[in-house]
């Protein structure tokens, strides 16, 4: 099957010849037999099945494959803030399993209330009402339904290239072709605008254009009277786009001016990833709804949710979610333990310290390699954008994939986003020594492939 351009926007390309070559060179016959069996029974889909490798253990920052090789995991699907097999989280889950593993959704339980109270204390302003759900996509669905209920307006504005989940409602507001293309009619009223992109600004120079992209947004809001919500990632996790504070200050003002709710999708980035518990804290604004998930469950249990302003508690006559595991006692125990572990071990402060290590090393690498067009860092969320020419900004797509597999050979796993962006997302428990070692692997791989 031909690998089309839109398939090169997110994650692994499981149809590429480069992947097949890496597997042939690095995996044992036993590993390939297991992969063949996996391929036999699981429905094939982009970025998933067929799979890359067989993992049999995960602990701390490491994955271990069936052949005994260990990889520092700088991907983790965004769930591994506190590291794999975190004993504090696992013990909390085990205790909850012994005490009460499940209860029907019409009842509550003390651990769910304790978690909700903790989130209300952590979130700024009047973000003090919550609703839980098993997965991030359904959290986005609840946010969209609540926005319609609260405003009486059904349209949304989101950005191209964004990712908000894989359900039909989530891909409708999302903007990545690998999820949307060939799906037929999507949710009506889901308008899109250009995303913030500092390196590839659609308007020219993002630093000096006066945020013309938000001028365009206001143009849309003036003409679309039935827009109920704007949904965005405060920092896009896939290729690490980091808008300036002025961007979200103006966005908040536009939402207030036109009576539009601001929904921020922090599913892959909340809980310490950027050096603060929530990403929007960097922007000194209070959104109306925040979606959370992924690392919320400590890499042990799937749990997600929304945190909303108290004034949005207006949906008692309908079911926003009504999921079977809505107030999962085990999920809430895992989430509460995750937050406690982050706080008790100073992981927010550690992420801010490691940000400086990232910045220094990536800046050195950019000066060294002409193939690096841009580097972006916030906390322990970093990106290296590979280009064939800095002036034209032509994407080095094939080179980025080769770099990824070169790094895999040397014990470092990460994802490639937007075709040419090396996205580096280590666990918050990583040491400085481990981080430097990983970045040295990336440096060598870029030299080997691109120089």
Residue pairs with C-beta under 8 A, 6 or more apart in sequence:
1 15
3 13
3 15
3 16
6 177
6 178
6 181
7 13
7 15
7 46
7 177
7 178
8 397
8 419
9 161
9 176
9 177
9 178
9 417
9 418
9 419
10 47
10 163
10 176
10 178
10 238
10 417
10 418
11 46
11 47
11 415
11 416
11 417
12 19
12 47
12 52
12 415
12 416
13 19
13 46
13 47
13 401
14 46
14 47
14 48
14 49
14 50
14 51
14 52
15 46
16 401
18 398
18 401
18 402
18 405
19 52
19 405
21 405
22 405
22 408
22 409
23 32
23 35
23 52
23 53
25 409
26 408
26 409
27 35
27 53
27 67
28 66
28 67
30 66
30 67
31 53
31 54
31 65
31 66
31 67
34 54
34 66
35 50
35 51
35 53
35 54
38 49
38 50
38 51
38 54
39 49
39 50
39 51
42 48
42 49
43 49
44 50
46 178
47 178
53 65
53 66
54 65
54 66
55 63
55 64
55 65
55 66
56 64
56 65
56 66
57 63
57 64
58 64
58 73
58 84
58 85
59 83
59 84
59 85
60 83
60 84
60 85
60 427
60 429
61 72
61 73
61 80
61 83
61 84
61 426
61 427
61 429
61 430
61 434
62 70
62 71
62 72
62 73
62 84
63 70
63 71
63 73
63 84
63 413
64 70
64 71
65 71
69 411
70 411
71 408
71 411
71 412
71 413
72 411
72 412
72 413
72 426
72 430
72 434
72 437
72 438
73 80
73 84
73 413
73 426
73 427
74 412
74 413
74 414
74 423
74 424
74 425
74 426
74 438
75 413
75 414
75 415
75 423
75 425
76 84
76 299
76 425
76 427
77 294
78 237
78 267
78 268
78 269
78 273
78 294
78 295
78 425
79 294
79 295
79 297
79 298
79 299
80 295
80 299
80 427
81 271
81 272
81 273
81 295
81 298
81 299
81 338
81 342
81 347
81 427
81 428
82 88
82 89
82 295
82 298
82 299
82 338
82 341
82 342
82 347
82 427
82 428
82 429
83 299
83 427
83 428
83 429
84 299
84 427
86 298
86 299
86 300
86 338
86 341
86 429
88 337
88 340
88 341
89 298
89 299
89 300
89 334
89 337
89 338
89 341
90 300
91 337
92 333
92 334
92 336
92 337
93 300
93 301
93 330
93 333
93 334
93 337
95 333
96 111
96 329
96 330
96 333
96 334
97 330
99 329
100 109
100 329
101 329
101 330
102 325
102 328
102 329
102 330
103 109
103 327
103 329
105 322
105 323
105 324
105 325
105 326
105 327
108 327
109 327
109 329
109 332
111 329
111 332
111 333
111 336
112 132
112 327
112 328
112 329
112 332
114 332
114 336
115 130
115 132
115 332
115 335
115 336
115 339
116 130
118 336
118 339
119 130
119 307
120 127
120 128
120 129
120 130
120 307
122 277
122 278
122 339
123 278
123 290
123 307
124 278
124 280
124 281
124 286
125 286
125 309
126 286
126 309
126 310
126 311
127 286
127 287
127 290
127 307
127 308
127 309
128 307
128 309
128 310
129 307
129 308
129 309
129 310
129 312
129 313
130 305
130 306
130 307
130 308
131 142
131 305
131 306
131 308
131 320
131 321
131 326
132 303
132 304
132 305
132 321
132 326
132 327
132 328
132 331
132 332
133 139
133 142
133 303
133 304
133 305
133 321
133 323
133 325
133 326
134 302
134 303
134 304
134 323
134 324
134 325
134 328
134 331
135 165
135 293
135 302
135 304
136 165
136 267
136 268
136 291
136 293
136 294
136 304
137 164
137 165
137 166
137 167
137 169
137 170
138 165
138 167
138 304
138 321
138 323
139 165
139 267
139 291
139 292
139 293
139 304
139 305
139 306
140 164
140 165
140 167
140 169
140 170
140 173
140 231
140 265
140 267
140 291
141 165
141 167
141 169
141 170
141 321
142 306
142 320
142 321
143 229
143 231
143 263
143 289
143 291
143 306
143 308
144 156
144 169
144 173
144 229
144 231
144 263
145 315
145 318
145 320
146 289
146 306
146 308
146 312
146 314
146 315
146 320
147 153
147 156
147 228
147 229
147 261
147 263
147 289
148 154
148 228
149 314
149 315
149 318
149 320
150 228
150 261
150 312
150 314
150 315
151 228
151 229
151 259
151 260
151 261
152 228
153 225
153 226
153 227
153 228
154 188
154 189
154 226
154 228
155 189
155 190
155 191
155 224
155 226
155 227
155 228
156 173
156 189
156 190
156 191
156 227
156 228
156 229
156 230
156 231
157 191
157 192
157 193
157 217
157 220
157 221
157 224
157 227
157 229
157 230
157 231
157 260
158 164
158 173
158 174
158 175
158 190
158 191
158 192
158 193
158 230
158 231
158 232
159 175
159 192
159 193
159 194
159 195
159 196
159 232
160 175
160 192
160 193
160 194
160 195
161 175
161 176
161 195
161 197
161 236
161 238
161 239
161 418
162 173
162 174
162 175
162 176
162 195
162 231
162 232
162 233
162 236
162 265
163 174
163 175
163 176
163 179
163 233
163 236
163 237
163 238
164 170
164 171
164 173
164 174
164 231
164 233
164 265
164 267
164 291
165 171
165 174
165 267
166 179
168 183
168 186
168 187
169 187
171 179
171 180
171 183
171 186
172 180
172 186
172 187
172 190
173 187
173 190
173 231
174 180
175 192
175 195
180 186
189 226
191 220
191 224
191 227
193 213
193 216
193 217
193 220
194 202
194 213
194 216
195 236
195 241
196 206
196 213
196 236
196 241
196 243
196 247
197 206
197 241
198 206
198 207
198 241
198 242
198 243
198 374
198 376
199 373
199 374
199 376
199 385
199 393
200 393
201 209
202 213
203 209
203 212
203 213
207 244
211 246
211 247
211 250
214 247
214 250
214 251
214 254
217 230
217 251
217 254
218 254
220 227
221 227
221 254
221 257
221 258
221 260
222 258
227 258
227 260
228 260
228 261
229 260
229 261
229 262
229 263
229 288
229 289
230 251
230 254
230 255
230 260
230 261
230 262
230 263
231 263
231 264
231 265
232 251
232 262
232 263
232 264
232 265
233 264
233 265
233 266
233 269
234 243
234 248
234 264
234 265
234 266
234 269
234 279
234 280
234 282
234 283
235 241
235 242
235 243
235 269
235 274
235 279
235 282
235 378
235 381
237 268
237 269
237 273
237 381
237 423
237 425
238 417
238 418
238 421
238 423
239 383
239 385
239 417
239 418
239 421
239 423
240 376
240 377
240 378
240 381
240 382
240 383
240 421
240 423
241 376
242 376
242 378
245 282
245 283
245 284
247 283
248 280
248 283
248 285
249 283
249 284
249 285
251 262
251 285
252 262
252 285
252 286
252 287
254 260
255 261
255 262
255 288
261 288
261 289
261 312
262 285
262 287
262 288
262 289
263 287
263 288
263 289
263 290
263 291
264 279
264 280
264 287
264 289
264 290
264 291
265 291
266 278
266 279
266 280
266 290
266 291
266 292
267 291
267 292
267 293
267 294
267 304
268 293
268 294
268 295
269 279
269 381
270 277
270 278
270 279
270 290
270 292
270 295
270 296
271 277
271 278
271 292
271 295
271 296
271 338
271 339
271 342
272 295
272 342
272 347
272 348
272 351
272 379
272 380
272 428
273 279
273 295
273 351
273 379
273 380
273 381
273 425
273 428
274 282
274 351
274 378
274 379
274 380
274 381
275 348
275 351
275 352
275 355
275 378
275 379
275 380
276 282
276 348
276 379
277 339
277 342
277 348
278 290
280 286
280 287
280 290
282 378
286 309
288 308
288 309
288 312
289 306
289 307
289 308
289 309
289 312
290 306
290 307
290 308
291 304
291 305
291 306
292 304
292 305
292 306
292 307
293 303
293 304
293 305
294 304
295 338
296 303
296 304
296 305
296 335
296 338
297 303
297 331
297 334
297 335
297 338
298 334
298 335
298 337
298 338
298 341
300 334
301 328
301 330
301 331
301 334
301 335
302 331
303 328
303 331
303 332
303 334
303 335
325 331
341 347
342 348
342 428
345 429
347 428
347 429
350 428
351 379
351 380
351 428
352 379
353 432
354 379
354 380
354 426
354 430
354 432
354 435
355 377
355 378
355 379
355 380
357 432
357 435
357 436
358 377
358 380
358 382
358 424
358 435
358 439
359 377
361 436
361 439
361 443
362 375
362 377
362 382
362 384
362 439
363 375
365 372
365 375
365 384
365 439
365 442
365 443
365 446
366 372
366 374
366 375
368 443
369 446
369 447
369 450
369 451
370 390
370 451
371 386
371 387
371 388
371 396
371 399
371 446
371 450
371 451
372 384
372 385
372 386
372 387
372 446
373 385
373 386
373 387
373 390
373 393
374 383
374 384
374 385
375 382
375 383
375 384
375 385
376 382
376 383
376 385
377 383
380 425
380 426
380 427
380 428
380 430
381 424
381 425
382 423
382 424
382 425
383 417
383 421
383 422
383 423
383 424
384 421
384 422
384 424
384 442
384 446
385 420
385 421
385 422
386 395
386 396
386 399
386 400
386 403
386 420
386 421
386 422
386 446
386 450
387 393
387 394
387 395
387 396
387 420
388 394
388 395
388 396
388 399
395 418
395 419
395 420
396 420
396 450
397 419
397 420
399 420
399 449
399 450
400 416
400 419
400 420
400 421
400 422
401 416
402 449
403 422
403 442
403 445
403 446
403 449
403 450
404 414
404 415
404 416
404 422
406 444
406 445
406 448
406 449
407 413
407 414
407 441
407 442
407 445
410 441
410 444
410 445
411 441
412 438
412 441
412 442
414 422
414 423
414 424
414 425
415 423
415 425
416 422
416 423
417 423
422 442
424 438
424 439
424 442
426 434
426 435
426 438
